[in-house]
Amino acid sequence: MRLKRYDVFISYSREDSALVDPFAAALRRHRYRVFFDVQSIVVGEQWKARLSRAISSSRICILCWSQNAQASEYVAYEYSRAEGLGTPVLPWLLDATSLPSMLELHGVTERDPTKAVARFLPRLGWPLSFRRSFQALSLVVLACVLGITYWVVQRPKPWEFSGRVVDSKTKYPVAGVEVEAEQRRVHAFTGQDGRYTLRLPPPKPKYIDLVFLKQGYEGEIPVNVSTDHPFDTDITKLADR
């Protein structure tokens, strides 16, 4: 499929330039890229090949239909080629001349060029410049979403380390003990059953240093423990020393 370079290919007879020139100008004011042969075809080019390329590179063909257009070999080739390529043909009726039988379409009958363009706008949609900006933005958003999704899915998961804290004398569980790890960057508290669970960032080391803190109990001295199994310990009340 040929890349679309133009929003609109204007097919017309040069005898109708007085109406078509301001029509093309109004389309351009609406940011549409227009192929308009009086400005776009270089003298000496093989006109059929050039027009065929231009039509296939356009989203829509607007056929400026009139008695003059009906007599034009160029116009006949253009709308026939557009039909053959599957390019939508939208007629603008400049006079009462009947459309070719091959075009079973309803045309815009407004003769004022600026008002006629306004009638075409709902059928033209966004200009290519807007479409490409939107597509580029959509690709950026999609890339961000995919990147975030990959990071969420692929990022290393935290690992857990647990254990239990009891009173050194009574052997009852001690609640509210703060357990710190990773140089006190990660902490947890024991529950009523004296158990704690730390969620630590990867990678999982062979050993970690833990500190157990509770008001009225001994603490502050790091304990180096293996991560291969839970670590249960006891703490001593200061009054029991």
C-alpha positions in Angstrom: 0.0 0.0 0.0 1.4 3.4 -1.0 2.0 5.8 1.8 -0.6 8.6 1.9 1.1 12.0 1.2 -2.1 14.0 0.5 -5.4 14.3 2.2 -7.3 15.4 -1.0 -6.7 15.0 -4.7 -8.7 17.6 -6.5 -10.0 16.5 -9.9 -11.3 19.5 -12.0 -11.3 21.2 -15.3 -9.0 24.3 -15.6 -12.0 26.1 -17.1 -13.5 26.0 -13.5 -10.4 27.5 -11.8 -12.3 30.6 -10.6 -14.2 28.3 -8.2 -11.7 25.6 -7.6 -8.7 27.8 -6.7 -10.4 29.3 -3.6 -11.8 25.9 -2.8 -8.3 24.4 -2.6 -7.1 27.4 -0.6 -9.9 26.9 1.9 -9.0 23.2 2.3 -5.4 24.2 3.0 -6.5 26.7 5.6 -8.1 23.7 7.4 -4.6 22.0 7.4 -5.4 19.5 4.6 -2.6 18.6 2.2 -4.0 19.1 -1.3 -2.8 17.7 -4.6 -3.9 20.4 -7.1 -2.4 19.7 -10.6 -2.0 23.4 -11.6 0.6 23.6 -8.8 1.7 20.0 -8.4 2.5 18.6 -11.9 5.8 19.5 -13.5 5.6 20.4 -17.1 6.9 17.6 -19.3 6.0 14.7 -16.9 4.0 11.8 -18.2 0.7 13.0 -16.8 -1.1 9.7 -16.5 1.7 8.1 -14.5 2.0 11.2 -12.3 -1.7 11.5 -11.7 -2.0 7.8 -10.9 0.8 8.1 -8.3 -0.9 11.2 -6.8 -4.3 9.6 -6.6 -2.9 6.5 -4.9 -1.1 8.7 -2.5 -4.3 10.6 -1.5 -6.9 9.6 1.0 -9.8 11.1 -0.9 -10.5 12.4 -4.4 -12.9 15.4 -4.6 -14.4 15.6 -8.1 -15.3 19.1 -9.1 -18.0 18.2 -11.6 -19.3 20.5 -14.3 -20.0 20.6 -18.0 -16.3 21.6 -18.4 -15.2 18.6 -16.3 -17.4 16.3 -18.3 -15.5 17.3 -21.5 -12.0 16.8 -19.9 -9.9 13.8 -20.7 -7.9 14.5 -17.6 -10.9 14.5 -15.3 -12.3 11.3 -16.8 -9.0 9.5 -16.2 -8.7 10.9 -12.7 -12.1 9.8 -11.3 -11.9 6.5 -13.2 -8.4 5.8 -11.7 -9.6 6.8 -8.2 -12.5 4.3 -8.5 -10.1 1.6 -9.7 -7.7 2.2 -6.8 -10.4 2.3 -4.2 -9.9 5.9 -3.4 -13.2 7.4 -2.2 -14.6 9.9 -4.7 -16.6 12.9 -3.2 -18.4 15.0 -5.9 -18.7 18.8 -5.7 -21.4 19.8 -8.2 -20.5 23.1 -9.9 -23.5 23.1 -12.2 -26.5 20.9 -13.1 -24.5 18.5 -15.2 -25.3 14.9 -14.3 -22.6 12.7 -12.7 -21.2 9.8 -14.7 -23.3 6.7 -14.3 -20.3 4.9 -12.7 -20.5 7.3 -9.8 -23.6 6.5 -7.8 -22.9 9.2 -5.2 -24.6 12.2 -3.7 -22.6 15.4 -4.3 -22.3 18.7 -2.5 -24.3 21.3 -4.3 -23.2 24.4 -2.4 -21.5 26.6 -5.0 -19.7 29.0 -2.6 -16.1 27.4 -2.3 -15.7 28.2 1.4 -19.2 26.9 2.3 -18.6 23.9 0.2 -15.5 23.0 2.1 -17.5 23.2 5.3 -19.9 20.7 3.9 -17.0 18.3 3.1 -15.3 18.5 6.5 -17.3 15.8 8.3 -16.4 13.4 5.4 -12.8 14.4 5.3 -12.0 13.7 8.9 -8.7 14.7 10.5 -5.9 16.0 8.3 -2.8 13.8 7.8 -0.7 16.1 10.0 -3.1 15.6 12.9 -3.4 11.8 12.2 0.4 11.4 12.2 0.8 13.5 15.4 -1.9 11.3 17.0 -0.2 8.1 15.8 3.1 9.3 17.1 1.6 10.2 20.5 -0.2 6.8 20.5 3.1 5.0 19.9 4.8 6.9 22.7 2.0 6.1 25.1 2.0 2.4 24.0 5.8 2.3 24.4 5.5 3.7 27.9 2.7 1.3 28.8 4.7 -1.7 27.5 7.8 -0.5 29.3 5.9 -0.1 32.6 4.2 -3.5 32.1 7.5 -5.1 31.4 9.1 -3.5 34.5 6.3 -4.6 36.7 6.2 -8.1 35.4 9.9 -8.6 35.1 11.3 -6.7 38.1 12.7 -9.0 40.8 10.2 -9.8 43.5 10.9 -9.0 47.2 11.7 -12.0 49.4 10.5 -12.7 52.9 12.2 -13.5 56.1 10.3 -14.4 59.3 10.8 -15.6 62.8 9.4 -15.4 66.4 10.4 -13.4 69.5 9.7 -14.6 73.0 10.5 -13.4 76.5 13.7 -15.0 77.7 12.3 -15.7 81.1 8.7 -16.6 80.6 9.0 -17.9 77.0 5.8 -16.1 76.2 5.6 -14.3 72.8 6.4 -10.6 72.9 4.2 -8.3 70.8 5.3 -4.9 69.4 9.0 -5.8 69.0 10.5 -3.8 66.1 12.7 -6.0 63.9 15.1 -4.1 61.7 17.3 -5.3 58.8 19.4 -4.0 55.9 21.1 -1.4 58.1 17.7 -0.4 59.5 16.2 0.4 56.1 13.6 -2.4 56.4 11.6 -3.1 59.5 8.6 -5.0 60.8 6.8 -5.5 64.2 5.9 -8.7 66.0 2.2 -9.5 66.4 0.4 -10.9 69.4 1.9 -14.3 68.6 5.4 -12.8 68.6 5.9 -13.5 64.9 7.4 -11.1 62.4 7.8 -11.0 58.6 10.3 -8.8 56.8 9.9 -8.1 53.1 13.4 -7.5 51.7 14.7 -6.4 48.3 16.5 -8.9 46.1 18.9 -10.4 45.8 18.6 -12.7 48.8 21.9 -12.9 50.7 23.3 -15.8 52.6 23.2 -13.8 55.9 21.6 -10.7 57.2 22.0 -8.5 60.3 18.9 -8.1 62.5 18.2 -5.7 65.4 15.4 -6.3 67.9 14.0 -3.3 69.7 11.3 -2.9 72.4 11.1 -0.4 75.2 12.0 -2.0 78.5 14.0 -4.8 76.8 17.6 -5.2 75.9 18.4 -4.5 72.2 20.4 -2.4 69.8 23.0 -5.2 69.2 22.9 -6.6 65.6 22.5 -10.3 65.3 24.0 -11.9 62.1 21.7 -14.8 61.0 21.4 -17.2 58.1 18.6 -16.7 55.6 18.2 -20.4 55.0 15.5 -20.8 57.7 13.4 -18.6 60.0 15.1 -17.0 63.0 13.5 -17.4 66.4 15.0 -15.6 69.4 14.3 -14.3 72.9 14.8 -10.9 74.5 15.3 -10.0 78.1 13.5 -7.5 80.2 15.8 -4.9 81.7 14.3 -5.6 85.1 15.2 -9.2 84.9 18.9 -8.7 84.4 
